[in-house]
Amino acid sequence: MKTRDAVICYQETEKDTATAVKDLDLVEPISAIDLEVECTNGATSNKGNYISDIVTKVEIVDGSEVLYGLNMSQLEAMQFYKTGKLPTMFPSEWGGGVQRHKAKILFGRYLWDRDYNFDATRCTNPQLKVTFNKAVIRAAAGDGFAIGDNILLTVVAKVFKDVPAAGKFLLQKQIENFTSVGSGEKRVDLPTDYVYRMLLLRFWLQGQDINEIMSDAKLTCDTDAFIPFNRKVKQLDAEALEKFGASRLKHDIFCSHQETVRLLHNKEPDVRPFYQSNTIPDIVGIDYQWSSEMKLNMFDHAGAADTTDRKLTMVEEGHALHATLPVTFGRYDVPEDWFDPTVYKKLELVLTQLYAGAVCEIACEQVKTQ
C-alpha cells in the first residue's frame, strides 16, 4: 500500500472571526485530514481560553450539503475515542505563550482504514471550512489571545495512492446544541438515514460533572418499540473509562494561591504541577480537582500565601475530555454490530436534566455511502 501526505496549507494566517475555505480537489481517496491551529496569547495572560474554544466549526461541504460538521472540542474528543490517543494539544495560559492543537478528521475507523475513506471525486464541489472566533471566551487583548491576525492554520490530507475508493466513509456531525435547564426531559430527534457507530454527548459547565448536569440518557425507536439503551449517565461514563481509559496532556497555567483553574478533563482529573516560575519556588499543594477545574494552594517558605500570579507547568490527566460522553454500539470495530435506524420511522435521544446553564451538544458518527 502506498500513501502520501498532501499539504493543503501550512501556517496560513487567518483573521480573528472568519471562515477559511479550502478546496478538496484530490483525486485519490482520503483516509484523514490533519487540522492544526496555532495562536499566540496576549502579553499578560490568557486564562481558561484555549484553541479548542476558538475553532467554532469544522465542516466538509459539497455545495449546500454538509458532509462533516463538528467544533474543535468535539473533534479532539472524537479522535481520542476513535484511536485511544489524545490529539496534539498544548494549552497555555502564559502571557505571550503559543498554543497549538492538532486533530484528525478520520474518515475510517482508524488511519489508513481501507474499508472506509472519503472520495472527493464523487462530490461536485468538496470544500473544507474552518470557522474561527477568537473572542468566544474573552476578547482579544493582553489577557486574551493577542490582538491581530495571528491564527495559523495548517491542513494536511492523508491520501491513499494505490487503494481504490471504498464508496463509504464515517460521517461525524453535530445534530443539536442547547443550554440545559434544571429539571425535566430534553428530547432530541436523531436522523434515521444511516447506520450509527457512535453517539458523542457533551454536557459542559465548569464546576459540574457531566452526570450532575444530566442524570439519564435513553435512546428510543418508534416510541419505545425498541430501546437500545436507557442508562444512568454516571454508569455510561464509567463504562467509557473502562473502554477508552484516561488521557494525559501537558498544561501551562498562570495563577495565584486559591485561584480556580479551568481544566480540559471533566471527570477525575489528576494534576501534577512540576514547575513554577518564582525565583524560590513556592510550596504548592492541591486544594481540590474535579468537574473541569482545580484550585491550588501556594505558600512561600515563610508560610505566607502567594497571591501573585505565577507560571506553572503541570501534567493534567483524567477522562471525559471536554466533558464528553461516547456511547458506542456493539463491538466498536465490527460494522455488523453497529446500530441500523433505517428500519424505524422515529429515533429520539431522551435526556433527564438536573442542572441549568450547561452547554449541551449532541453529535454522532454514521456510515455514509458515496
N, C-alpha and C positions, 0 to 999 in steps of 0.2 A: 504494500500500500504506500503510495506517495502522497505527501501532504505539503502544503505551503502556507506561509503567512502573508496575507495581502494587507499592507499598511494603507489604510484609507486616509488617515491623517495622523500627524504626530505633534502634540502640544500646540494645537491651533488655538489662538486666543479667542475667547468668546465673551460677549457682553454680559452684564450682571443679570439682566432679565431679557432673555432671548431664547429662541429655539434654533439649535444647529441642525441643519438638514444635510444628510449625506446620501448620495445615490448608491444603491447596492447593485451595480451593473456587472456583477461577476457571473461568469457562465458555468463555473463548476459548483457542485453542491457545497454548502457552508455548514460546518459542524458547530461552530460557535462564533460569537463576536465578542472580543475583549473591549471593554469600555473603561477607560481610565480618566479620572478627573483630578486635577491638582489646583489648589488655590492657596493664597497667602493670607495669613491673619493680619489684623491691624497691629499697629506698633505697640499698643499696651497689652492686649489680651484678646481672647475670643472664647469666652466661657460657654460650655454647653452648646456649641454651634458647630456642626460637622458637615462634611461633604455629603453624607447621607441625607441631610436635610435640604440642601440647596439644589440637588438634582431632582426636580419635582415630577418628571415624566421621562420615560424611555420607551419609545414606540418604534415599531416597524409597520409601515403602512404600504398599501398598494392603492394609490388614489385615495378614495374616501374610506376604504376598508382597513380597519386596524387589525393587523395580524399578531401583534405582540404589544403589551402595554402594562408596564409596572413603574413604580417610582424606585429610587435608588435603595431605600431601606428594604423594600420587598425583593429587589434584585439580589442584594447581598445575602439576605436570608435564604432566598430560593437556591442560590449557588451552594450554600452550606448544606442545606437539606438534600440536594441532589448529589453532592460529591463527598460530603463528610469533611471537607476542607474549608476553612474560613477564607474568604477573598482577601486580597491585599487591602488592609485598612490601617492607616496611620493617623488616627485622630489626635489633634493637638489643640491646647488652649493657650500656648505660649505666644506672647507678643512677637510678631514677625515670623512666627513658625509657619512651615509649609505643611499643609495637609494633602494626602494623596490616597485615593481609594480606587481600586480596580476590581471589576466584577465581570463575569461571563454571562452573556446571553447564550444559554445552552439549548440547542435545538434537538438534542438527543438525551438519552438517559445519562450520558457521560460524554466527555470529549472524545471525538473520533468514533462515535456510535454509527456503524454502517446502516443500521435499520431505520434511523431517523435523522434526517438532515433537511436543510432548507434550500430549495431550488428557486433562485431568483428569476430564472428564465421563464418560469411559469406565471410570473406576475407581469402586469402591464407597465407599472412604474414603481418598483420597490424602493423605498427610502427608509433610512434610519433617522429618527427625530429625537433630539435630546433637549429637554427644556430646563432652563436654569432660573433660579430666583434667589439671589444672594441674600435677600432681606427676609426670608421666611421666619427665621428666629429673631434676628436683630439687624437693623440697617447697617450697611457698610460704613465703618468708622474705625477709630482707633481701638474700640473694644468689640469690634465685629470682624468680619472679613475686610480686608484692606479696600479702600476706595480705589476705583479704577478698574479697567477691564483686565483682570488678572486670572480669570478662569482658563485653565489649559486643558484641552480635550485631545485624547488620543483614542483612535479606533483601529483595531486590527481584526480582520476576518481570518478565521482558521478554516482553510479550504482543502477539500479532497481533490487530488489531482487525477486519480485513475479509478475512482469509485463511482458507480452510477447513482443518480438521484434516487432516493428511497420512495419518493412520492408521498411522503408524510413527514411531519415534524411535530415536536412537542410545543404547543402554544401556551404561553403564560400571559395572563391578563387579569387586571383588576375588574371585578364585577360591580362592586359598590363600595362607597365610603360614607360614613355618617359619624355623628357625635352621640355617644351613649347618654342615656338618661338613668335615673336612679332606681327604676323598677320596671317590670313588665317585659313582654316579649318584643323582640325585633325580628321580623320575618323578611328574609331576603330571597327573592326569586332568582333561581340559577338557570342558566341555559341548559337545554336538553339536546343540543345538537351534536356534541362529540363526547367520546369516552373520556372519563376523568382518571388521572393518575394521582392527583393531589389537590386538596384544598389548603390554602395558606390564609390563616386568620391572624389579624393583628389588632390588639387592644392595648393602646399605649396611653398612659398618663403617668408622668414621673411621680413616684411615691406610692404607686399601687401595683400589686402583682396582677397579671392577666386574669387570674381566677378570682380576684377581688372586683373586677370590672364586669366579667361575665361568669355566671356560675355553671351554666349548662349549654350544650350545643347538640342540636338534633338535626339530622338530615332526613327529610320525609318525601316520599314519592306518592303522587296522586292521593293526597290527604291520608297518609298513614297506611296505604295499601302495602307499601314496603318501606321499612325504616333501616337504612344501612347502619346508622349509629344514633344513639341517644345517651349521651355521656356527660359526666361532670368535666368541666374544663381542667380542673386540678388533676384528674386521672389521665386525661389525654396528654397533658403536659408531662406527666411522669413517664408515660409510655414513649413520648418523643425523646426524652432524655435517655431512656434505655436504648432506643433505636439509633439515635444520632450522636449521643454523647455531648460533652461540653465543648465550648470553643474558647480560644485564648488569643489575646492581642496585646500589643504594646500601646500604652495610652499616656500621653504627656498632659499633665493638668497644671493649673495655676490657681492656688487657693491659700487660704489662711486657716487658722485654728477654728474649728467648729463650722466651717463653711460647707454647704451641701454641694456635691459634685455630681453631675449627670453621667450615668454610665450607659453603655450600649447593650449590656445584657440585663434582662429584666429579672430573671429567676436565679436565686442562689449565687449572686456574684461573689467572687473571691478576689480581692485586690491586694497586691503586694508592692507597696512603694519601695524603690531601691535607690533613688537618687533625689537629692534636694539641693537647690542652688545656693542656700545660705552658706556663708563662709565657714561657720561652725554649724554643721547640720543639727537640726532640732531632733528631739526625741519624738518620733511620730508613732501614733497608735490609731487604731480604727475604732471610732465610736459605734458606728453601725454600717452595714452594707446589705441592702435589699431593694427590691422594687425600682430598679433602674437608677438608683442613686446610692451615694455613700457620704459619710461625714468623717473627717479626720480630726484627731487631737494632735496639736503641735505645740510642744513646750521647749523653751530653751533650757540650757543646762543649769540655770538657776531656778527652774520650776515655773517660770512665768509663761503664760500663754502668748504665742507668737501670732499677733493679729495683722501681720504684714503678708501680703500675697507672695508666695514662693513658687518657683518652678519645681515640679516633681515629675518623675517618670515612674510609672508603675506597670506591672503586669495585671491585666484585667481578664478574669476567667468567669464563665458562667454559662447559662443556657437561656433559651427563649430570646435569641438575638433580635434586637429592635422590638421586643415584646410580641414576637410572632409565635404561632402555634401551627405546625404542619399536621394535617390529617391525611393519611395515605390509605390506599385500598389494596388489600391482599399483599402478595409478595411484590415488593416495590419495583423490581426489575422484570417482572413477568407480565407481559401485556394481557394475557388471558385472564389475569386476576383483577384487572382494573375495572372500575365501575362504568357500566354502559347505561346511560339515562335515556337513550333514544326510544326505548320501549314504553316510556311514560310520557304523559301529557304535561305534568306539572312537577317541578322539583323545587323544594324550599329548604333553606337553612333557617332554623329557628333558634334564636339566642335568648337566654334569660339574663336580663340586665340587673346589675347590682349597684353600679356607681356612675354618677353623671360626669360628663365633661371629657371623656376619653376619646382619643382618635381611634376610630374603628375602620378597618379596611378588610374587604373580602376579595381574595384573588384565587386563581385556580390554574392548574396545568392540565391540558387536554391534548388529545391526539387529533391533529388537523391534517386532512388529506389535501394534496395539491393536484 
